[in-house]
Amino acid sequence: MKKQLLTLALMAVTALGALTVRADDTNAAAMATNAVAAVTNAVAAAAAPAPTNAPSMEQRLESVEAYFQNGDPTATYKDTNGNWTVNFTGNASIINLSLTNSTGANVSYPGAGHNAWLLASTALVLFMTLPGLALFYGGMVRSKNVLSVLAQCFLITGLVTILWVFVGYGMIFGGTGNGGSDPVARMAAMKTEDAVSGWVGSPKVCWMLNNVTSAPNGNYSYWVSENVVAMFQLMFAIITPALIIGSIAERMKFKAIFVFMTLWMLIVYFTQGHAVWGINGYMNGVWNAGASIHAMDFAGGTVVHMTSGFSAMTLCLILGKRKGFGKENFAPHNLVLTFIGTGMLWVGWYGFNSGSALAGDVIAANAFTTTTIATAVASFVWPMWEWVVKGKPSVLGFCSGAVAGLVVITPACGYVTPQGSIWIGIAAGTICWFMCYKVKVWFGYDDALDTFGVHAIGGATGAIMTGMLARNAVNPNFATILNAGTVKYVNDTLTQPLVKEQIKAVAITIVLSVVGTVVIAFITKLLVGLRPTEEVEITGLDESEHGEVAYHN
């Protein structure tokens, strides 16, 4: 090969030499220089070694198969220690050597289909808050306070986004994994980066989304861009504190909400999120082999609904009842808005639950199915109880039942069968209804829009029923860690070991939420106070705090 290349180069020089005889002196000099350069390049190319260990056709096909299985496309190119065994230089491949994620690892190109589903899911989850939750809650308060609910939802959206970009994403999902390609070493390195190992991630990691690129982060998704995952999870972070508004509606200062929600995100949400969803989280039983509690939460039963629900109840008790509670009419001012908001929540929840598979795969399909069944069943059961007990099924009952079903199926949707989702729907429509209809009256607390009865109790119910109804046939990821050791946490029985782990996670979540809220409420009260004056409450928060009214006569 070398001789052939040299021969061709010499022939080119000869031809160029013949041309220079008939050219002027200037052109001759330039062409001679080019000829020498051509010879030099030819010799260098001939001497350069060809790339070795190029990816085989079989390896390339295995990478493509991984796309359809939502598997790791890089696995076929690595040895058992996670080291590369092929040379990608000069070889077209699914692996992009110029694209790295926040861990510093070279990964595959993102998968178009999986990315597209997560982009759509991200928009759907934002749709749940703006305008879904805002309308759902806004319709249930009195007309003089409806704008305050909308303003609070918008405040939280902007505030949480800022916190998320600066520190939130890194505190939950960040970690450079400087241990290299060995997964065990990388996990150990990530633990040292945590402010509190397995509990509190470091705010310095992924500061301002540093190094969070369009490359996938295999700790969370092999095929979805990390910046898309970051935006998807941001929407969860937005709606969680917004749920708290439901318990304390109509009686908390706007600036108090600003201070409280800021501290609550930093202390409660980011901590719970890292412990449950962080790859090295204390309670991440699905993906962390070293987890102390082998619990699981598919889409936010503990992280979203329990934290917001129990915090809401705690803050509700600290604030006290609304002025005139039990004496004046506190009926919803516009159930049409609540009905519209409920529909938006249901539609958006498909992104919330099915999108939490972080892929458009078989698990996402199951989550979509179970979410539909449980929600429909609960939306039927709640008003049926009303019909039996009160003689009339109410529109508010249909709406509340639907939301209860969505809440209770959330931690379980990617783990249970359609048959299991029926039982979850029945439980949601019964337990949450009883909490709002009877228990609330017995204890006399002013949970304005039933955040505690639906989200706190519903989230806890869903977490425990996840432990009872999770099945191996639904989610193949159980085999990776949960069932890889001597203890088979999911053995397809109602009393499987996972139930105990879920109860532990529920208890810890309650403690974190309640204690954290008490501390934060005390700090907020010292800084800006909690409640507006009696005059402001009587006039309404819309006009007093925002200078606007929703309706004009």
N, C-alpha and C positions, 0 to 999 in steps of 0.2 A: 504493500500500500504506500509506504514511504517513497519507494523508487518511482512509482507511478505519479505521485503528486509532484516530486522533484522534476520529473521529465516534463509534465505539463507546465510547470512554472518556467523551465528553461525555454520551452517552445514559445511561451507568452513573451519572454524577454526578447527572443530572436525576432518575433513578429513586430514587437514594439520598436526594436532597433532598426528594422527595415523602414518603418514609417518615419523615424526621426531623420533618416537620410534625406527625405523629401520635404521636411518641415523646416521652418526657420529656426534660428539658434535658440530663441526664447522658449518655444514650444518643445524643442528637443530636450532642453534641460529639465523642464517640468515633467515630461513623460519619462525620462530616465529615472527621476526620483521615484515616480509612482511604480515603475517596474521593479526597482530595488525593494520597495515596501511590499509589493506583491510576493516576491520571492521569500522575504523574511517571514511574512504571515503564513505562507504555505508550509515552510519548514517548521514553524512553531506549531501549526495545527497538526502536522504529521507526527511531531514528537509528543504532543499532549496525550496522556492516557485516556482511554474511553471510560465513562462512568461505569462503575461496577455495582453489583447488587441492585440493579434496577428493579422496580416493582414488577412482579410477574402478572400475567393476564389473570391468573387465578386470584391473586391478591386484589387486583382491581375490581373483579367481580364481587368478591366478598365485601368490599367497601360499599358497592352499590346495593348489595343485599341488606347491609346494615341500615341503609336509609329506610327501607320498607319495614324493617323490624324495630326501628328506633333504637338501634344499637350503636356501639362505638365503631366508627369507620377507621380508626387508627389501630385497633387491636390487631388486625392481621399483619401489620408492619412492625410489631414489637415482640420482644422476647418476654419470658415470664416475669422479668424484673422491670418491665416497662420501657426498655431501651429500644431505640430504632434499630432495625436490622436491614434496612434498605437505604439506598442513596437516591434521593429525589432530585438532585441537581441535574438540570438538563432534561428531566423526564416530566412530561405532563402528568399531573396526578390530582386526585381529589384533595390531597394535602397541600395547603398553601403555606410555604415557608416564610412568606413575608407578612403573614397575618397571625398575631398573637392575642391572647385574651388577658384578663387581669392577673392570671396566675403566671404569665410569662411563657405559657406552653404554646408550641406550634400545633395547630389543629386543622380540621377540615374546613372547607367552605361551608357556610350555612346551607341547610336544605330548603329549597324554595317553598315547597308545600307546607312543611312544618312552620317555617317562618311566617308564611301568609296566615295560617290559622292563629298563631299567637298575636300577630298584629291586629287581626280582627277581634280576638278575645280581649285584648287590651282596651280597644275602643268600647267594647260591650261593658267591661267592668267600670270604666269611667261613666258610661251612660247610666249605671246603677245609682251613682251619687248625683250626677248632674245630667238630667233633672230628676231621675227616678226617686231616690230617697227624699230629695227636697220636696217633691210634690206629695209623696206618701205621708211624710210628717206634716208638711204645710197644710194639708187638708184636714188634719186631725186637731190642730190647735184652734183657738178662737181667732176670729178675723183680725183682731187688733195686733196679733203676734205672728201672722203668717210670713211677713217679709223678714222678720228676725230669724226665722228658721232658714229661709233661703240665703240670707246674708251669712249665717253661721256655716252653712255647707260650702259656700264659696270661699269664705275665710280659710276654712280647713283645707280646701283643695290647694290653694296657693301656699299656705304655710307648710303643709306636709311635703309638698313638692320641693320646696327650698331645703327643708331639713333632709329629705331623702337624697338629694343631689350632693349635698355637702358631706353628710355622715351616715345617713340611714342605710343606704344600700350596702356600704362596706361593713357596717356594724352587724348586719344580718347575714349577708352572703359573701362578704369579701374574704380574701386570704390569698396571698401570693403563692403559697405552697413552695417555698424555696428549698424544700427537700429534694427537688428534682422530679424525675419521671416515676420513681418508685412511689406507689400510692401510700404505703405505710409511712415512709419518710415525709411525704408531703403533708399527710394528716398531722404528724407530730409537729411539723413546722408551723402549720396553721394554728395549732393550740398555743404555741408560744406567742403568736401574734395577738391572740385574744386579750382583752383587758381582764376578763375573768374566764378562764378556760371553759369552753362549752356553753357559756352563759352570756357573756357580754363581749361582742366583737369590738375590735379597735376602730375608733373613729378616724384613725390615720390611714387605714387601709381603704383604697379606692376613694380617697378624698376628692370631692367634686367629680366623681366618676372617672378618676384618672385611670387610664389603661382599660377602661370598659369600652370595648370596641364591637364591631360587627362580627367578630369571631365568636364561635360558640365556646362556652365554658363547660367542659365535660363534667364538672362537679354537679351541674344542675340540668344540662341538656346538651346532647351531642350534636344537635342539628339546628338549634335556634340561636340566633345571634345574642350575645350576652347583653348588649344594650337593649334589645327587645325584651329579654327576660327582666331586666332592671325596670323598664317602663311598665311591664305587666304587673310586677310586684308592687310598684308604686301605687297603682290603682287600689290594691288591697289596703295599703297603708293609708290612703285617703279616706276610704269608706269606714274604716274601723272607728276612728274617733268621732266621725259624723254620727255613728249609731248612738253614741252616748247622749247626744242632744235629745233623743227621745224621752229619756227619764227626767231631764232637768229643764224641759221646754218651758218657756214663759216666765222664768224666774232666776236667770243668771245674767250678770253683766256681760256685755260684749267683750270688754277688755279682760274680764276674768276668764272667759272662754279662751281668749288668745293666750294668756299666760298658762292656764291649766293644760291646754292641749299641747303646747310646746313641751312642757315638762313631762307630760304623760307619754308622748311619743318616745322621748329620750330614755325614760326610766322603765316604762312598762312594755310598750309595744316592741321596741327594738330588742329588748332583752328576751321576751317571749318568742319573738320571731327567730332569733338566733338559736335558742335552745331547742326549738321544734323543727325548724327548716334549715338551719345552717348545716353544712356538710359534716361538721364536727360537733353538732349540737348535743347537749346533754340528754335530750329526749327524742332525738332523731333515730328511731329504731329501724327504719327502713334502709337508711344509707350509711349510718355510722356504726360500725361493728363494735366500737368502744363506748357506745351510749350506755349511760347508767340506768336509764329507763327506756325500755324498748317499745315506746309508744309510737303512734303514727296519726297524722292529721293531713288528709289529702288536700283540702282546700281552705281550711281555716276555722274548724270548729272550736279549737282552743285559742288559736292565735288571734282570730278576728272576733268571733261571737262571744266566747266566754270572757275574754279580757274586757271587751266593751260593755258587756252585760253586767258583770259583777262590779266593774268600776262605776257604771252608771247608777246602779243601786246604792252603792256606797256614797257617791256624791249626792244622790237624791236624799238620803237620810241626813247627810250633813247640812244640806241647804234647808231642809224642812219643806212643809207643804206650801202650795201656792196660796195666795191670799184668797179667801172665800172658798177654799176647797171643802166640799161636802155641804156647802150652803148655796152656792151659786151654780148656774148651768155651765158645765165644762164640755158639753157635747161637741163633736167635730163640726167645724163651720162649713165644710164643703167636702162631702164624701166622693164627689165626682173627681176632684183632684187626687184623693187617696186611691180611688179605683184606677185612675190613669197611672199613677205612680207605681201601684202594685204590678200592673202589666209590664211596665218598663223594668222593674226589678226582676220579674220572672224571665223576661227575654235576656236581660243583661247577665243574669245568673248562669246562663249557659257558658258564657265566657269565663265567669268566675270558677265554675266547677270543672267543666270539660277542658277549659284552657289550662287548668292546673296539671294536666298530664304533661304540659310543656312539649307537646307534639300532637300531630293529627294521627294518632295511632289507635289500636284496639282499646286501650285503657280510656282514652278520650271518648271513644264511642260508647263505652259502658257507662262512663260518668254522665254523658248526655242522656242516656236511657234512664238510668236510675233517678236522676234529678227530675225528669219529667214525671215519672210514676209517683215518686214520693210527694212531690208538690201537688199534683192533681188529687191524690188521695187525701192529703191533709186539708186541702181547700174544700173538700167535700165533707170530711168528718167534723171539722170545727162547727160549721153552721148547722149540721145535723144535731149536734149536741145542744146548740141553741134552740133548735126547733123542738127537741124533746123537753128541755127544761123550761124554756121561756114561751114556747108556743109559736115563735116566729124566727126564721133564719134571716140574719141581717147581712147587708152588703159588707159592712165592716167585718163580720165574721168570715165571709168568703175571703176577703183581702188578708185578714190576720192569719187565717188557716194556710193560705198559700205561702206567706212569708215564713211561717213556722215550719212548713214542710221543706222549704229551701234551706233554712238554717240547720235543721236536724240532719238532712242528707249531706250537707257540706263536708264534714270530715270523713264520710263513709263512701261517697259516690264512686270513687275509683277502686274500691275494695270489696263491695258487696254485689250480690246478684240482683237481678230485677225482682226476684221473689222476696229477697231481703228488704228491698226498698219499699215494698208494700207495707211490711210491718213497721218500718220507720215512719212512713206516712201516717199510719194509724196512731202511732205513739205521739207524733208531732201534733196531730189534730186533737188529741185527747189530753195529754199532759200539759201542753202550753195553754190550751183553753181553760183547764181547771185552775192553773196558776193565775190566770188573768181574771177569771170569773169568781173564784172562791177565795183562794189564798190571799190575793190582794185586798179583798174586803175584810177578811178575818184580821189581818195585821194592820190595815188602815194606812199603808204607806202610799205616797203620791207618785207612783211610777207613771208619769203623765201619758206616755204613748206606748206603754207595755214593753219597754226594752228589756227589763229584767225577766219578765215572764216568757218572752219569746226568744231572746238572744242568749241570756245567761243560762236559763234552764234548758232551752232548746239545744244550745251548744254542748252542754254537759250531757244531755240525753243522747245526742248524736255521737259524742266521743265514746261513751260506754257501749252503745249499741254497735259501734264500729268494732269494738273488741269482741262482741258476741257474734257478729254476722259476717266478718271478713272471711273470704274464701280463696283458697289457692288457685282455683280455676279462673278467677277474675283477673288476678294480677301476678304475672310471673316474677315480678321483682321480689316477692317474698322469699324466694329460694336463694337470693343473693346473700342476704345477711340474717334476716329474721329467723329463717329455718335452717341456716347453714350450720349452726352449732348443735350441741347436745339437746338444748331446749327448743322444741318446735312451737314457737309462739302462735302460729296459725295452724291448727290441726283440724279445722272444719267442724268444730263442735261449739255449742253455745257457752261452754265453760272453759274454752281454750285459754292457755296462759296469757294471751294478749289482753284479756279482760282485766286482769290485775294490773298490768302495765298502764292501761288506759285510765283506770281509777287513780293511780298514782299521779298521772299527768293532770287529771282534772283537779285533784287536791292542790297540787303545786300551783296551778294556774289561778285558782281561787285565792290562795294566799298572796301571790305576787300582785294580783289585781287589787285586792282589798287594801293590803298594807301600803302599796304604792300610791293608791288614790288618797288614802288618809294623809300621807305625808305631803303629797302634791297639793291637796286642797288646803292644808294648813299654811303652806308656803304662799299659795295664791292669795289666801285671805290676808296674810300679813302685808303682801305687796300692793294689792289693788282692791281687796274686799271681794266678796262673792255675789251678794244679792243687791239688786237695785233698790231704791227707796220704795216705800209703799205707794207713794204717789205715782212713780214711774210704772209700777206693776198695774195699777188701776187704769192708768191712761193707755198702757200698752207699749211694748218694746219697739214696735214699728215707728211710731211717731216720736217717742222719747229718745231712742238711741240712733235712729236712722233718718229721722226727719221726713218720713214718707208714710203713706197709707196705701194698703192694697186696693181698697175699693172706695170709689167716690159716689156719693148719693146724687 
